[in-house]
Amino acid sequence: MRTTRALLACGLVYALLYPVANDVVAASIHDGYSPVSQAVSELSATGAPSRPFLVWVLPVFSLLQIGFGLGMWRAARGRLPVRVAGVLMVVHGAVSFLWLAAPMSRREVLAAGGATPADSAHLVLAGATGLFVAAYVVVLAFAFGWVFRVYSALTVATALVFGMLSAQVERIEAGEPTPSMGLLERIGIGAWLLWLAVAAIVLLREQRAPGCHAGRPGASRPRLM
């Protein structure tokens, strides 16, 4: 059970580490960066002063996702939705390593028509990320009661809507300002990170519940109504 709890805690650590690494540390390294008007990906763009730091941190994020997915599998206790969500989380974490090879170009480069194949790969990975998030949030919802299901539905809706609103590639390529792009994107990401923390806490609480033993489908667990 200690191993399972440690793996599940990876989800909570990820949710806390992501904003600190990006919006506190990396943003402080990138002079002039605006989290309100600029995308998170611009912090790790080719040539960005904050990229070396994030290149070191990104594998940590991927490993935390994989760890959380493995923890979900171990904590499933016979529940198929938890196991499927765990597998999706592991695959998402593994795919996330590809961000290292697919940085976006700086916006001035894109505005000058200097997009590269890495920029195209970056957009593909962004789309895949949205699909992964929607998939495991929806799947895990079926392991619990209606409160968690409603919350998960709201999470998916928020993440997808604000993700689409923040997709302003055309404006960047045209050299136009994006006054609220970063804020819109962070609302969507924040909804996902909050869900990640809530899911980790719910599964961790199960591990501490009386009569909880790995591998026992009938063991007691909080249903969240």
Solvent accessible surface area in square Angstrom, and as a share of the most:
residue,aa,sasa,rsa
1,M,85,0.38
2,R,202,0.74
3,T,74,0.43
4,T,1,0.00
5,R,68,0.25
6,A,62,0.48
7,L,36,0.18
8,L,0,0.00
9,A,34,0.26
10,C,25,0.15
11,G,1,0.01
12,L,49,0.25
13,V,70,0.40
14,Y,12,0.04
15,A,10,0.07
16,L,114,0.57
17,L,55,0.28
18,Y,36,0.14
19,P,50,0.31
20,V,75,0.43
21,A,2,0.02
22,N,7,0.04
23,D,53,0.28
24,V,91,0.52
25,V,54,0.31
26,A,0,0.00
27,A,19,0.15
28,S,88,0.57
29,I,74,0.38
30,H,32,0.14
31,D,136,0.71
32,G,73,0.70
33,Y,20,0.08
34,S,37,0.24
35,P,55,0.34
36,V,76,0.44
37,S,28,0.18
38,Q,29,0.13
39,A,13,0.10
40,V,15,0.09
41,S,26,0.17
42,E,8,0.03
43,L,0,0.00
44,S,26,0.17
45,A,1,0.01
46,T,72,0.42
47,G,54,0.52
48,A,5,0.04
49,P,76,0.48
50,S,0,0.00
51,R,48,0.18
52,P,95,0.60
53,F,55,0.23
54,L,13,0.06
55,V,57,0.33
56,W,178,0.62
57,V,6,0.03
58,L,35,0.17
59,P,36,0.23
60,V,54,0.31
61,F,18,0.08
62,S,0,0.00
63,L,109,0.54
64,L,24,0.12
65,Q,5,0.02
66,I,36,0.18
67,G,7,0.06
68,F,1,0.00
69,G,0,0.00
70,L,83,0.41
71,G,0,0.00
72,M,0,0.00
73,W,118,0.41
74,R,107,0.39
75,A,1,0.00
76,A,0,0.00
77,R,3,0.01
78,G,47,0.46
79,R,21,0.08
80,L,125,0.62
81,P,34,0.22
82,V,0,0.00
83,R,89,0.32
84,V,57,0.32
85,A,0,0.00
86,G,1,0.01
87,V,70,0.40
88,L,42,0.21
89,M,0,0.00
90,V,39,0.22
91,V,63,0.36
92,H,6,0.03
93,G,0,0.00
94,A,49,0.38
95,V,40,0.23
96,S,9,0.06
97,F,70,0.29
98,L,100,0.50
99,W,57,0.20
100,L,57,0.29
101,A,81,0.63
102,A,4,0.03
103,P,20,0.12
104,M,17,0.08
105,S,9,0.06
106,R,89,0.32
107,R,57,0.21
108,E,100,0.45
109,V,49,0.28
110,L,13,0.06
111,A,44,0.34
112,A,90,0.70
113,G,67,0.65
114,G,30,0.29
115,A,60,0.47
116,T,62,0.36
117,P,117,0.74
118,A,28,0.22
119,D,14,0.07
120,S,68,0.44
121,A,41,0.32
122,H,18,0.08
123,L,93,0.46
124,V,106,0.61
125,L,16,0.08
126,A,48,0.37
127,G,43,0.41
128,A,29,0.23
129,T,37,0.21
130,G,23,0.22
131,L,134,0.67
132,F,37,0.15
133,V,11,0.06
134,A,20,0.15
135,A,36,0.28
136,Y,0,0.00
137,V,0,0.00
138,V,68,0.39
139,V,37,0.21
140,L,0,0.00
141,A,8,0.06
142,F,122,0.51
143,A,4,0.03
144,F,1,0.00
145,G,6,0.05
146,W,148,0.52
147,V,56,0.32
148,F,3,0.01
149,R,100,0.36
150,V,73,0.42
151,Y,56,0.21
152,S,1,0.01
153,A,61,0.47
154,L,111,0.55
155,T,5,0.03
156,V,20,0.12
157,A,51,0.40
158,T,41,0.24
159,A,17,0.13
160,L,76,0.38
161,V,70,0.40
162,F,51,0.21
163,G,33,0.32
164,M,136,0.61
165,L,94,0.47
166,S,12,0.08
167,A,66,0.51
168,Q,28,0.12
169,V,44,0.25
170,E,126,0.56
171,R,93,0.34
172,I,11,0.06
173,E,80,0.36
174,A,66,0.51
175,G,52,0.50
176,E,76,0.34
177,P,97,0.61
178,T,4,0.02
179,P,91,0.57
180,S,45,0.29
181,M,4,0.02
182,G,0,0.00
183,L,88,0.44
184,L,36,0.18
185,E,37,0.17
186,R,40,0.15
187,I,69,0.35
188,G,4,0.04
189,I,37,0.19
190,G,32,0.31
191,A,19,0.14
192,W,22,0.08
193,L,15,0.07
194,L,105,0.52
195,W,0,0.00
196,L,1,0.01
197,A,15,0.11
198,V,43,0.25
199,A,1,0.01
200,A,0,0.00
201,I,80,0.40
202,V,9,0.05
203,L,0,0.00
204,L,16,0.08
205,R,125,0.46
206,E,0,0.00
207,Q,4,0.02
208,R,170,0.62
209,A,22,0.17
210,P,119,0.75
211,G,42,0.40
212,C,6,0.03
213,H,97,0.43
214,A,61,0.48
215,G,59,0.57
216,R,118,0.43
217,P,86,0.54
218,G,72,0.69
219,A,4,0.03
220,S,60,0.39
221,R,70,0.25
222,P,30,0.19
223,R,106,0.39
224,L,48,0.24
225,M,140,0.62
